[in-house]
Amino acid sequence: MRFFIPILIGRILRALARARGGGSAYPGFIVLKLVPDFLQHVTKQFPNGVVFVLGSNGKSTTTHMISDIVRAHGLRVFTNPSGANLPQGIASALLSEVSLTGRLKADIGILEVDEAFAVELAGILSPSTVTMLNVQVDQLYRFFETERVATMMLDTAALSTANVITNHDDQFLDGYTGTPGQRVLRFGASDEVIAAAPNGLQNADSFDAGDRAQHTVDAEVVAHTGDGATIRFDGTEIPVRLPARGLHYAVDAAAATATASAALGAQFRAEAVTKAFGTMKPAYGRGERLPIAGESAEFTMFKNAASLQLNLDALPDQPEQVLMAIDEGTPDISWIYDIDFSKLDHVDVVSGDKAWQIAIALEHAGVRIGRVEPDVEAAIKHMEQLGSTTRGTKNFIVNYEIMMIARKALGHPDMEKTA
């Protein structure tokens, strides 16, 4: 009964925070102050353990995929919003999953985890499975160099109590062989699939073929076209319909398949993977389509050079109407000059705090610009006034912070869900 009052207080605080229009880690902070071992007590109750998902790109999407695959097997899933990476954030999200006496209602925890806090969280939550997606140039103002991020991931993987899922096509991660008692599975894409991609696959392109050949791939993308892919896993070819276009989504699907198999063990069924992807909706803001002026705004979200390039490669040829925007959430965008913008012959409006920097890069690449409008809401109004397209789609190519602003401007202020 020692959890009753702290959980009740936490739930009241959480309800108040949501009533004000947002989420908050503060309820979790208070609960942990009152009951310091709250997280350990709750998370050890997961029958199928706790899964950590790490990576420079694709954490939210892959967490979403794993969750849907596991649900298709009939299990109850607890997962966290992408911003809830710290102990207090996870504790706050868990308040809706436990009874007032601290009993858990879910079978498995599947958590997106920030690499900087992953080792700390692993010491608290004891993950049974750690999935490492990729190491790419990202947030250097935080991490300074990519090798440091790789070390954080590898140190976290070493703390997994049972399984590690790693990227066969990543030079930083493929060499992980596990600690005693760990099972290591690798995911990736076939050479043929990578060669067919317009700009390849960033990790594989910088990885020596001889080194890649040292390990076998357990979950491999063997076919990919648009939003469809085939994953070869454990001798079975599993067809999937991806929630958004792009080879990176197919690779994420392979990672999710391997992770679900490791976490579920004998419960895993290949046909449940196909079933899960058949009804899967895009992760929040990633390939999502929202109404705008009688048509749809399709969100293409990116955070660094690798994600922008792969998302551009996946666009249909020459989108009719395009908004591109980046704000201060991405402080240094000098990498934008390395992007192949050949899929775009124009951008109707460039917006956000980095609007003029984007405009210069687009002009340098020979992309025609209709208008530079740093104010995002004004830029969206401009998109609304452009008239109809033949495909019924206005493309929004934006980073995370702009995506949230745009969703709110389009009448969808809801936050990222926990389930």
C-alpha positions as CSV (number, residue, x, y, z in Angstrom):
1,M,0.0,0.0,0.0
2,R,3.0,2.3,0.1
3,F,2.4,3.2,-3.5
4,F,-1.3,4.3,-3.1
5,I,-0.8,7.9,-2.0
6,P,2.2,8.7,-4.4
7,I,0.4,7.2,-7.4
8,L,-2.8,9.0,-6.5
9,I,-0.9,12.3,-6.3
10,G,0.9,11.6,-9.5
11,R,-2.4,10.9,-11.3
12,I,-4.0,14.1,-10.1
13,L,-0.9,16.1,-11.3
14,R,-0.9,14.3,-14.6
15,A,-4.7,15.0,-15.1
16,L,-4.1,18.7,-14.3
17,A,-1.1,18.8,-16.8
18,R,-3.2,17.3,-19.6
19,A,-6.2,19.6,-18.8
20,R,-3.8,22.5,-19.5
21,G,-3.1,21.1,-23.0
22,G,0.1,19.1,-22.6
23,G,2.0,16.3,-21.0
24,S,4.5,16.7,-18.2
25,A,7.3,14.8,-16.5
26,Y,6.6,16.6,-13.3
27,P,4.1,14.0,-12.0
28,G,6.8,11.3,-12.4
29,F,9.3,13.5,-10.7
30,I,7.1,13.8,-7.6
31,V,6.3,10.0,-7.6
32,L,10.1,9.2,-7.7
33,K,10.7,11.7,-4.9
34,L,8.0,9.9,-2.8
35,V,8.9,6.4,-3.9
36,P,12.4,6.2,-5.3
37,D,12.1,2.6,-6.3
38,F,8.8,3.1,-8.2
39,L,10.4,2.4,-11.6
40,Q,12.2,-0.8,-10.5
41,H,9.1,-2.1,-8.8
42,V,6.8,-1.5,-11.8
43,T,9.1,-2.5,-14.7
44,K,10.2,-5.8,-13.2
45,Q,6.5,-6.9,-13.5
46,F,6.6,-7.0,-17.3
47,P,6.3,-10.7,-18.2
48,N,8.1,-10.1,-21.5
49,G,10.6,-7.7,-20.2
50,V,11.6,-4.2,-21.3
51,V,12.9,-3.3,-24.8
52,F,15.1,-0.3,-25.4
53,V,15.3,1.3,-28.9
54,L,18.4,3.4,-29.6
55,G,19.6,5.2,-32.7
56,S,20.4,8.5,-34.5
57,N,17.4,8.0,-36.8
58,G,14.2,5.9,-36.7
59,K,13.7,5.5,-32.9
60,S,10.0,6.6,-32.8
61,T,9.1,4.7,-36.0
62,T,10.7,1.5,-34.9
63,T,9.3,1.7,-31.4
64,H,5.9,2.2,-33.0
65,M,6.4,-0.8,-35.3
66,I,7.6,-3.1,-32.5
67,S,4.6,-2.1,-30.4
68,D,2.1,-2.9,-33.2
69,I,3.8,-6.3,-34.0
70,V,3.6,-7.3,-30.3
71,R,0.0,-6.2,-30.0
72,A,-0.8,-8.3,-33.1
73,H,0.4,-11.3,-31.0
74,G,-2.2,-10.4,-28.3
75,L,0.0,-8.7,-25.8
76,R,-0.6,-5.5,-23.9
77,V,2.1,-2.9,-24.6
78,F,3.4,0.0,-22.6
79,T,5.4,2.5,-24.6
80,N,6.6,6.1,-24.1
81,P,6.2,9.3,-26.0
82,S,9.5,10.1,-27.7
83,G,10.1,13.0,-25.3
84,A,9.8,10.9,-22.2
85,N,13.3,9.5,-22.2
86,L,14.3,10.4,-18.6
87,P,13.3,8.5,-15.5
88,Q,10.8,11.1,-14.4
89,G,9.2,11.1,-17.9
90,I,8.9,7.3,-18.0
91,A,7.5,7.3,-14.5
92,S,4.9,9.9,-15.5
93,A,3.8,7.8,-18.5
94,L,3.6,4.7,-16.3
95,L,1.0,6.3,-14.0
96,S,-1.7,5.4,-16.5
97,E,-0.5,1.8,-16.7
98,V,-0.5,0.8,-13.0
99,S,-3.2,0.4,-10.3
100,L,-3.2,2.6,-7.2
101,T,-1.4,-0.3,-5.5
102,G,1.4,-0.4,-8.1
103,R,0.3,-3.4,-10.1
104,L,1.1,-3.3,-13.8
105,K,-1.5,-3.7,-16.5
106,A,0.9,-4.4,-19.5
107,D,2.9,-7.4,-20.7
108,I,5.9,-5.7,-22.1
109,G,7.6,-2.3,-22.1
110,I,8.9,-0.9,-25.4
111,L,10.8,2.3,-24.9
112,E,12.4,4.8,-27.2
113,V,15.5,6.0,-25.3
114,D,17.8,8.9,-25.8
115,E,21.4,7.6,-26.2
116,A,22.7,10.2,-23.6
117,F,20.6,8.7,-20.8
118,A,20.4,5.1,-22.0
119,V,23.1,3.7,-19.7
120,E,21.5,5.4,-16.7
121,L,18.1,4.1,-17.6
122,A,19.5,0.6,-18.2
123,G,20.8,0.5,-14.7
124,I,17.3,1.3,-13.4
125,L,15.1,-0.6,-15.8
126,S,17.3,-3.7,-16.6
127,P,16.2,-4.1,-20.3
128,S,15.9,-7.6,-21.5
129,T,16.3,-6.5,-25.2
130,V,18.3,-3.6,-26.6
131,T,17.9,-2.6,-30.3
132,M,20.6,-0.4,-31.9
133,L,19.4,1.2,-35.1
134,N,22.2,3.3,-36.5
135,V,24.9,5.9,-35.7
136,Q,24.8,8.9,-38.0
137,V,26.0,12.5,-37.8
138,D,23.4,14.1,-35.6
139,Q,23.2,16.7,-32.8
140,L,26.9,17.4,-32.7
141,Y,26.1,20.4,-30.4
142,R,25.2,17.7,-27.8
143,F,27.4,14.7,-28.7
144,F,30.5,16.4,-30.4
145,E,31.3,13.3,-32.5
146,T,29.5,10.2,-33.8
147,E,31.9,7.8,-32.1
148,R,30.7,9.0,-28.7
149,V,27.1,8.1,-29.6
150,A,28.3,4.7,-30.7
151,T,30.0,4.2,-27.4
152,M,26.8,5.1,-25.5
153,M,24.8,2.6,-27.5
154,L,27.3,-0.2,-27.1
155,D,27.7,0.4,-23.4
156,T,23.9,0.1,-23.1
157,A,23.8,-3.0,-25.2
158,A,26.2,-4.7,-22.8
159,L,23.7,-4.2,-20.0
160,S,20.9,-6.1,-21.8
161,T,20.0,-9.2,-19.8
162,A,19.0,-11.3,-22.8
163,N,19.0,-9.9,-26.4
164,V,20.8,-7.3,-28.6
165,I,19.5,-6.4,-32.0
166,T,22.1,-4.5,-34.1
167,N,22.5,-3.0,-37.6
168,H,24.5,-5.2,-39.9
169,D,25.0,-2.2,-42.3
170,D,26.5,0.1,-39.6
171,Q,30.3,0.1,-39.2
172,F,30.0,1.2,-35.6
173,L,27.4,-1.4,-34.5
174,D,27.8,-4.5,-36.7
175,G,30.9,-5.7,-34.7
176,Y,29.0,-6.1,-31.5
177,T,29.2,-9.8,-30.5
178,G,27.5,-9.8,-27.2
179,T,28.4,-10.6,-23.6
180,P,28.0,-14.0,-22.0
181,G,24.3,-15.1,-22.1
182,Q,23.3,-12.6,-24.7
183,R,21.7,-13.5,-28.1
184,V,22.7,-11.1,-30.9
185,L,20.6,-10.7,-34.0
186,R,21.4,-8.5,-37.0
187,F,19.2,-6.6,-39.4
188,G,19.9,-4.9,-42.7
189,A,19.2,-4.6,-46.4
190,S,20.5,-6.8,-49.2
191,D,23.2,-5.5,-51.5
192,E,20.8,-5.5,-54.4
193,V,18.2,-3.4,-52.5
194,I,20.8,-0.9,-51.4
195,A,22.3,-0.6,-54.9
196,A,18.8,0.1,-56.3
197,A,18.3,3.1,-53.9
198,P,18.9,6.5,-55.6
199,N,21.5,7.5,-53.0
200,G,22.1,4.2,-51.4
201,L,21.8,3.6,-47.6
202,Q,24.0,6.0,-45.6
203,N,25.4,3.5,-43.2
204,A,26.1,0.8,-45.7
205,D,27.7,3.3,-48.1
206,S,30.5,4.1,-45.7
207,F,31.0,0.5,-44.5
208,D,33.7,-1.7,-46.2
209,A,32.0,-4.6,-47.9
210,G,34.6,-7.1,-46.6
211,D,33.9,-6.0,-43.0
212,R,30.1,-6.3,-43.6
213,A,30.6,-9.8,-44.8
214,Q,32.0,-11.1,-41.5
215,H,28.5,-11.5,-40.0
216,T,25.3,-12.9,-41.4
217,V,22.0,-11.0,-41.5
218,D,19.1,-12.4,-39.5
219,A,16.4,-10.0,-40.7
220,E,17.1,-8.7,-44.2
221,V,15.2,-6.5,-46.5
222,V,15.3,-8.5,-49.8
223,A,12.8,-6.4,-51.8
224,H,11.5,-2.9,-51.6
225,T,9.2,-0.8,-53.7
226,G,7.6,2.4,-52.4
227,D,5.6,1.5,-49.3
228,G,6.0,-2.3,-49.7
229,A,8.9,-4.5,-48.6
230,T,9.8,-8.2,-48.1
231,I,11.8,-9.2,-45.1
232,R,13.6,-12.5,-45.0
233,F,13.7,-13.8,-41.4
234,D,14.5,-17.2,-40.1
235,G,14.1,-18.8,-43.5
236,T,10.7,-17.1,-44.1
237,E,9.9,-14.2,-46.4
238,I,7.6,-11.8,-44.7
239,P,5.7,-9.3,-46.9
240,V,4.9,-6.0,-45.2
241,R,3.1,-2.8,-46.1
242,L,5.2,0.1,-44.7
243,P,3.5,3.0,-42.9
244,A,5.4,5.5,-45.1
245,R,7.6,5.4,-48.2
246,G,11.3,4.9,-48.1
247,L,14.1,2.3,-47.8
248,H,14.8,3.5,-44.2
249,Y,11.3,2.5,-43.2
250,A,11.9,-1.0,-44.7
251,V,15.1,-1.3,-42.7
252,D,13.3,-0.1,-39.6
253,A,10.7,-2.9,-40.3
254,A,13.4,-5.5,-40.4
255,A,14.8,-4.2,-37.0
256,A,11.3,-4.3,-35.6
257,T,10.7,-7.9,-36.8
258,A,14.0,-9.1,-35.2
259,T,13.3,-7.2,-32.0
260,A,9.7,-8.6,-31.7
261,S,11.0,-12.1,-32.3
262,A,13.7,-11.8,-29.6
263,A,11.3,-10.3,-27.1
264,L,8.4,-12.8,-27.8
265,G,10.5,-16.0,-28.1
266,A,8.3,-19.0,-28.8
267,Q,5.2,-16.7,-29.0
268,F,6.5,-15.1,-32.3
269,R,4.6,-15.8,-35.5
270,A,5.7,-14.4,-38.9
271,E,2.1,-14.0,-40.1
272,A,1.4,-11.6,-37.2
273,V,4.1,-9.3,-38.6
274,T,2.3,-9.0,-41.9
275,K,-1.0,-8.5,-40.1
276,A,0.4,-5.8,-37.9
277,F,1.9,-3.8,-40.9
278,G,-1.3,-4.3,-42.8
279,T,-3.2,-1.9,-40.5
280,M,-0.3,0.1,-39.2
281,K,-0.7,3.9,-39.2
282,P,2.3,6.2,-39.5
283,A,4.1,7.2,-36.4
284,Y,3.3,10.7,-35.2
285,G,4.1,13.2,-37.9
286,R,6.1,10.7,-40.0
287,G,4.4,10.1,-43.3
288,E,1.2,11.3,-41.6
289,R,-1.5,12.9,-43.8
290,L,-3.8,15.7,-42.4
291,P,-6.5,17.7,-44.1
292,I,-5.7,21.1,-45.6
293,A,-7.8,23.2,-47.9
294,G,-9.8,20.1,-49.1
295,E,-6.7,18.1,-49.7
296,S,-4.0,16.4,-47.6
297,A,-0.8,17.7,-46.1
298,E,1.7,14.9,-46.1
299,F,4.4,15.2,-43.5
300,T,8.0,14.2,-44.3
301,M,9.9,14.6,-41.1
302,F,13.7,14.7,-40.8
303,K,16.3,15.6,-38.2
304,N,19.7,15.4,-40.0
305,A,21.3,14.8,-43.4
306,A,20.7,11.0,-43.5
307,S,17.0,11.2,-42.7
308,L,16.4,14.2,-45.1
309,Q,18.1,12.4,-48.0
310,L,16.3,9.1,-47.6
311,N,13.0,10.9,-47.3
312,L,13.6,13.0,-50.4
313,D,14.6,9.9,-52.3
314,A,11.3,8.3,-51.4
315,L,9.2,11.2,-52.7
316,P,7.2,10.8,-55.9
317,D,8.9,12.6,-58.8
318,Q,8.5,16.4,-58.6
319,P,5.9,17.0,-55.9
320,E,3.4,19.6,-57.0
321,Q,3.4,21.8,-53.9
322,V,6.1,21.9,-51.3
323,L,6.7,23.6,-47.9
324,M,10.2,23.1,-46.4
325,A,11.0,24.4,-42.9
326,I,13.6,24.0,-40.1
327,D,13.7,25.8,-36.8
328,E,16.2,26.3,-34.0
329,G,15.6,22.7,-32.9
330,T,18.3,21.9,-35.5
331,P,20.9,24.5,-34.7
332,D,23.6,23.7,-37.3
333,I,22.2,22.8,-40.8
334,S,25.5,23.2,-42.7
335,W,25.0,19.5,-43.7
336,I,22.2,20.7,-46.0
337,Y,24.8,21.4,-48.8
338,D,25.5,17.7,-49.0
339,I,21.9,16.8,-49.9
340,D,20.8,15.7,-53.4
341,F,17.7,17.8,-54.1
342,S,17.1,16.4,-57.5
343,K,13.6,15.2,-56.5
344,L,12.5,18.8,-56.1
345,D,12.3,21.2,-59.1
346,H,10.8,23.9,-56.8
347,V,9.8,24.7,-53.2
348,D,6.7,26.9,-52.9
349,V,7.5,28.3,-49.5
350,V,10.6,28.1,-47.2
351,S,9.9,28.7,-43.5
352,G,11.1,28.5,-39.9
353,D,14.0,30.1,-38.1
354,K,16.4,28.6,-40.7
355,A,14.4,29.8,-43.7
356,W,17.0,31.9,-45.3
357,Q,19.7,29.3,-44.8
358,I,17.5,26.7,-46.5
359,A,16.8,29.1,-49.3
360,I,20.5,29.7,-50.0
361,A,21.1,26.0,-50.1
362,L,18.2,25.3,-52.4
363,E,19.2,28.2,-54.7
364,H,22.8,26.7,-54.8
365,A,21.2,23.4,-55.8
366,G,19.2,25.0,-58.6
367,V,15.8,24.6,-56.9
368,R,13.3,27.3,-57.7
369,I,11.9,29.1,-54.6
370,G,8.5,30.6,-54.6
371,R,8.6,32.5,-51.3
372,V,10.6,32.8,-48.1
373,E,8.4,33.2,-45.1
374,P,10.0,32.6,-41.7
375,D,6.7,32.6,-39.9
376,V,5.4,29.0,-40.0
377,E,1.7,29.8,-39.6
378,A,1.9,32.4,-42.4
379,A,3.7,29.9,-44.6
380,I,0.9,27.3,-44.0
381,K,-1.7,29.9,-44.9
382,H,0.2,30.5,-48.1
383,M,0.1,26.7,-48.9
384,E,-3.7,26.8,-48.2
385,Q,-4.1,29.5,-50.8
386,L,-2.1,27.9,-53.6
387,G,-5.1,26.1,-54.9
388,S,-5.7,22.4,-55.7
389,T,-3.1,19.8,-56.9
390,T,-3.8,17.0,-59.3
391,R,-2.7,14.4,-56.7
392,G,-4.5,16.0,-53.7
393,T,-1.3,16.3,-51.7
394,K,0.7,19.2,-50.4
395,N,4.1,18.1,-49.2
396,F,5.4,19.4,-45.8
397,I,9.1,18.6,-45.4
398,V,9.9,19.7,-41.9
399,N,11.9,18.9,-38.7
400,Y,10.2,17.7,-35.5
401,E,9.5,21.1,-33.9
402,I,8.0,22.6,-37.1
403,M,5.9,19.4,-37.5
404,M,4.3,20.0,-34.1
405,I,3.6,23.7,-35.0
406,A,2.1,22.7,-38.3
407,R,-0.1,20.0,-36.8
408,K,-1.5,22.5,-34.3
409,A,-2.1,25.1,-37.1
410,L,-4.0,22.4,-39.0
411,G,-6.2,21.7,-36.1
412,H,-4.4,18.7,-34.5
413,P,-2.9,19.9,-31.3
414,D,-2.9,16.5,-29.7
415,M,0.5,15.3,-28.3
416,E,2.3,12.2,-29.2
417,K,0.5,9.3,-27.7
418,T,1.8,6.6,-25.3
419,A,0.0,3.8,-27.1
